[in-house]
Amino acid sequence: MKDKFIAYLKDETGQTSTEYILLVAVVATIVFKFKDAITKKLFGEGGNGGILNSVLDESKFQNIMD
């Protein structure tokens, strides 16, 4: 019985899928933890300002549109 249990622990079948599931869980945890901070950096407070607003500022591209 002890030998079968040790053989089961050493069996690596399905290990890759388990590792991928754990990696997805870690990434999801990080995203949920820092979601508010990332949103504030990208869009600013209340949607005013932020990185995206400065990058996609229409006044900078007005010459191209004319």
Backbone as a printed PyTorch tensor [residue, N CA C, xyz], in Angstrom:
tensor([[[  0.8320,  -1.1970,   0.0000],
         [  0.0000,   0.0000,   0.0000],
         [  0.8760,   1.2610,   0.0000]],

        [[  1.9250,   1.2390,   0.8240],
         [  2.8290,   2.3900,   0.8990],
         [  3.5310,   2.6240,  -0.4380]],

        [[  3.9130,   1.5460,  -1.1060],
         [  4.5950,   1.6670,  -2.3980],
         [  3.6790,   2.2610,  -3.4640]],

        [[  2.3850,   1.8810,  -3.4450],
         [  1.4360,   2.4340,  -4.4110],
         [  1.2270,   3.9290,  -4.1840]],

        [[  1.1950,   4.3370,  -2.9260],
         [  1.0180,   5.7540,  -2.6170],
         [  2.2270,   6.5650,  -3.0730]],

        [[  3.4200,   6.0580,  -2.8560],
         [  4.6390,   6.7470,  -3.2870],
         [  4.7010,   6.8010,  -4.8160]],

        [[  4.2880,   5.7280,  -5.4730],
         [  4.2560,   5.7230,  -6.9410],
         [  3.2400,   6.7420,  -7.4560]],

        [[  2.1120,   6.8860,  -6.7590],
         [  1.1050,   7.8740,  -7.1480],
         [  1.6580,   9.2910,  -7.0210]],

        [[  2.4140,   9.5620,  -5.9630],
         [  3.0020,  10.8930,  -5.7740],
         [  4.0600,  11.2020,  -6.8160]],

        [[  4.7590,  10.1850,  -7.2850],
         [  5.8120,  10.3930,  -8.2800],
         [  5.2710,  10.4500,  -9.7080]],

        [[  4.0090,  10.0640,  -9.9020],
         [  3.4010,  10.0760, -11.2310],
         [  3.1920,  11.5240, -11.6840]],

        [[  3.6900,  11.8670, -12.8600],
         [  3.6220,  13.2370, -13.3620],
         [  2.5550,  13.4120, -14.4430]],

        [[  1.6690,  12.4760, -14.6040],
         [  0.6060,  12.5740, -15.5940],
         [ -0.3510,  13.6990, -15.2210]],

        [[ -0.6300,  14.5890, -16.1630],
         [ -1.5350,  15.7020, -15.9050],
         [ -0.9000,  16.8700, -15.1890]],

        [[  0.3830,  16.8300, -14.9950],
         [  1.0600,  17.8960, -14.2640],
         [  1.0240,  19.2140, -15.0280]],

        [[  1.1610,  19.1840, -16.3370],
         [  1.1970,  20.4100, -17.1260],
         [ -0.1180,  21.1740, -17.0460]],

        [[ -1.2280,  20.4880, -17.1590],
         [ -2.5200,  21.1710, -17.0960],
         [ -2.7410,  21.7790, -15.7160]],

        [[ -2.3000,  21.0950, -14.6930],
         [ -2.4260,  21.6340, -13.3350],
         [ -1.5910,  22.8970, -13.1760]],

        [[ -0.4100,  22.8980, -13.7500],
         [  0.4450,  24.0820, -13.6640],
         [ -0.1900,  25.2660, -14.3960]],

        [[ -0.7910,  25.0250, -15.5510],
         [ -1.4540,  26.1030, -16.2830],
         [ -2.6390,  26.6590, -15.5010]],

        [[ -3.3950,  25.7860, -14.8750],
         [ -4.5290,  26.2390, -14.0740],
         [ -4.0440,  27.0910, -12.9040]],

        [[ -2.9660,  26.6890, -12.2600],
         [ -2.4180,  27.4830, -11.1570],
         [ -1.8980,  28.8330, -11.6430]],

        [[ -1.2680,  28.8680, -12.8150],
         [ -0.7880,  30.1380, -13.3610],
         [ -1.9500,  31.0780, -13.6750]],

        [[ -3.0300,  30.5470, -14.2290],
         [ -4.2030,  31.3730, -14.5200],
         [ -4.7930,  31.9180, -13.2250]],

        [[ -4.8170,  31.0970, -12.1870],
         [ -5.3420,  31.5450, -10.8970],
         [ -4.4850,  32.6600, -10.3100]],

        [[ -3.1750,  32.5580, -10.4440],
         [ -2.2790,  33.6000,  -9.9250],
         [ -2.4680,  34.9000, -10.6970]],

        [[ -2.5510,  34.8170, -12.0100],
         [ -2.7500,  36.0220, -12.8310],
         [ -4.0930,  36.6710, -12.5140]],

        [[ -5.1330,  35.8680, -12.3610],
         [ -6.4440,  36.4210, -12.0290],
         [ -6.4240,  37.1110, -10.6650]],

        [[ -5.7260,  36.5320,  -9.7180],
         [ -5.6140,  37.1480,  -8.3920],
         [ -4.9010,  38.4910,  -8.4750]],

        [[ -3.8330,  38.5600,  -9.2360],
         [ -3.0810,  39.8060,  -9.3830],
         [ -3.9390,  40.8700, -10.0640]],

        [[ -4.6700,  40.4770, -11.1030],
         [ -5.5220,  41.4370, -11.8130],
         [ -6.5930,  41.9880, -10.8840]],

        [[ -7.2570,  41.1190, -10.1370],
         [ -8.3070,  41.5920,  -9.2330],
         [ -7.7500,  42.4480,  -8.1050]],

        [[ -6.5350,  42.1350,  -7.6530],
         [ -5.9420,  42.8920,  -6.5550],
         [ -5.5830,  44.3130,  -6.9890]],

        [[ -5.0370,  44.4630,  -8.1890],
         [ -4.5590,  45.7630,  -8.6460],
         [ -5.4970,  46.4310,  -9.6460]],

        [[ -6.7160,  45.9470,  -9.7890],
         [ -7.6580,  46.4830, -10.7700],
         [ -7.9320,  47.9680, -10.5340]],

        [[ -8.1750,  48.3730,  -9.3020],
         [ -8.4780,  49.7780,  -9.0130],
         [ -7.2910,  50.6860,  -9.3210]],

        [[ -6.0940,  50.2610,  -8.9500],
         [ -4.9050,  51.0780,  -9.2020],
         [ -4.6490,  51.2220, -10.7060]],

        [[ -4.8200,  50.1390, -11.4480],
         [ -4.5970,  50.1830, -12.8920],
         [ -5.6390,  51.0700, -13.5610]],

        [[ -6.8880,  50.9480, -13.1290],
         [ -7.9600,  51.7600, -13.7050],
         [ -7.7190,  53.2390, -13.4550]],

        [[ -7.2710,  53.6020, -12.2550],
         [ -7.0010,  55.0120, -11.9480],
         [ -5.8440,  55.5480, -12.7810]],

        [[ -4.8190,  54.7220, -13.0050],
         [ -3.6830,  55.1670, -13.8110],
         [ -4.0840,  55.3590, -15.2760]],

        [[ -4.8850,  54.4300, -15.8110],
         [ -5.2470,  54.5060, -17.2190],
         [ -6.2760,  55.5930, -17.5090]],

        [[ -7.3110,  55.6830, -16.6740],
         [ -8.4210,  56.5790, -16.9730],
         [ -8.4750,  57.8080, -16.0840]],

        [[ -7.6810,  57.8630, -15.0220],
         [ -7.7110,  58.9900, -14.1030],
         [ -8.8720,  58.8920, -13.1300]],

        [[ -9.0040,  59.8820, -12.2770],
         [-10.0890,  59.9020, -11.2990],
         [-11.4000,  60.2390, -11.9970]],

        [[-12.3810,  59.3750, -11.9040],
         [-13.6840,  59.6300, -12.4940],
         [-13.6750,  59.7100, -14.0090]],

        [[-12.6930,  59.1450, -14.6560],
         [-12.6260,  59.1690, -16.1130],
         [-11.9920,  60.4310, -16.6790]],

        [[-11.5260,  61.3310, -15.8210],
         [-10.8980,  62.5770, -16.2880],
         [ -9.3880,  62.4600, -16.1560]],

        [[ -8.7000,  62.5890, -17.2400],
         [ -7.2420,  62.5290, -17.2090],
         [ -6.7620,  61.0990, -17.3780]],

        [[ -5.6170,  60.8140, -16.8640],
         [ -5.0500,  59.4850, -16.9780],
         [ -4.1670,  59.3480, -18.1950]],

        [[ -3.5290,  58.2090, -18.2820],
         [ -2.5880,  57.9420, -19.3690],
         [ -3.2950,  57.8810, -20.7140]],

        [[ -4.4340,  57.1950, -20.7740],
         [ -5.1310,  57.0600, -22.0580],
         [ -5.6130,  58.4020, -22.5870]],

        [[ -6.0340,  59.2780, -21.7080],
         [ -6.5070,  60.5850, -22.1530],
         [ -5.3640,  61.3950, -22.7650]],

        [[ -4.1830,  61.3100, -22.1710],
         [ -3.0560,  62.0670, -22.7150],
         [ -2.5430,  61.4580, -24.0150]],

        [[ -2.6170,  60.1510, -24.1420],
         [ -2.1570,  59.4950, -25.3680],
         [ -3.1380,  59.7250, -26.5070]],

        [[ -4.4280,  59.6720, -26.1920],
         [ -5.4510,  59.7880, -27.2260],
         [ -6.0810,  61.1780, -27.2660]],

        [[ -5.3130,  62.1800, -26.9430],
         [ -5.8080,  63.5560, -26.9450],
         [ -6.0960,  63.9920, -28.3740]],

        [[ -7.3380,  64.3770, -28.6400],
         [ -7.7440,  64.7330, -29.9980],
         [ -7.0530,  65.9890, -30.5140]],

        [[ -6.7110,  66.9070, -29.6410],
         [ -6.0730,  68.1390, -30.1040],
         [ -4.7070,  67.8650, -30.7200]],

        [[ -4.0330,  66.8100, -30.2970],
         [ -2.7330,  66.4640, -30.8640],
         [ -2.8710,  65.9290, -32.2960]],

        [[ -4.0260,  65.3680, -32.6110],
         [ -4.2180,  64.7680, -33.9090],
         [ -5.0870,  65.6300, -34.8250]],

        [[ -5.3820,  66.8350, -34.4170],
         [ -6.2500,  67.6980, -35.2090],
         [ -5.6260,  68.0180, -36.5730]],

        [[ -4.3060,  68.2200, -36.6370],
         [ -3.6430,  68.5380, -37.9000],
         [ -3.7560,  67.3770, -38.8940]],

        [[ -3.7170,  66.1730, -38.4040],
         [ -3.7920,  65.0190, -39.2790],
         [ -5.1960,  64.9020, -39.8690]],

        [[ -6.2000,  65.2170, -39.0830],
         [ -7.5870,  65.0690, -39.5330],
         [ -7.9980,  66.1330, -40.5360]],

        [[ -7.3560,  67.2740, -40.5290],
         [ -7.7520,  68.3740, -41.4420],
         [ -7.2560,  68.1710, -42.8420]]])
